[in-house]
Amino acid sequence: MATSPEPWLRVRLPNESDAYRAARDALLREEVRLRQHAEEVAALRRELPLGGKVPEDYVFTEWDDVAETPRAVRLSELFSPGKDTLFLYSFMFIPDDSGDPVGSPCPSCTSIIDAVSGQARHVTQRVSLAVSAKAPIRQFRRVAEGRGWRPIRLLSAGASTYNRDYLAEDENGAQRPIANVFVRRDGQIRHFWSSELFFVPGARHVDFMWPMWGIFDCTPDGRGTDDPKLRYS
């Protein structure tokens, strides 16, 4: 008997019809192609040359748990000992009718960091990880405490030009949910990658760190039309 060139197509589940299996096998072939292409894109990303030198050692604000007060921290200090890669996500606060000039935490950004928080201990074994907001650090910290985020390093970009320089804010001050990767090489901090798919309409630029949608994509109703919320009844 000839051996199937695709032995993984031998999978069968209880009581499935031949029509179901034929359709599922066809989908499985496409899933394999999609995974292969994702791996090819990841390889291209890893092969990027170094980006531009960071123009300044940006000053952020973080909360000092010992002194119980805000403190200044520079971009160069966000690299943990022994780690030369920094993943920095820009978290949005959305202006609303609450009367708070800062606004409320973006529900989508909140959903993303809810997930990332659970993986932070694993991620930080290899790279440094931080989340920055334009909001004051006290306000951002309150959000984190209410969500139970641990152990993500939280920052306020404050009045620095980091947000504007690295795509997390437009010329009118509107915030953007952009992820950036920086590396430290030969004593210099260089930019490596950013989630520039944000600027491509409909491209779902941060799905790589947002597992909710991947789960919905596996269900009959797909993603649906409902966005994440800060609270559910």
Helices and strands as residue ranges (DSSP letters): G 7-10, H 18-46, E 59-64, E 69-74, G 75-78, E 85-91, E 93-94, E 104-105, H 107-123, E 128-133, H 137-147, E 153-156, H 162-165, E 179-185, E 188-194, G 196-199, G 207-209, H 211-217
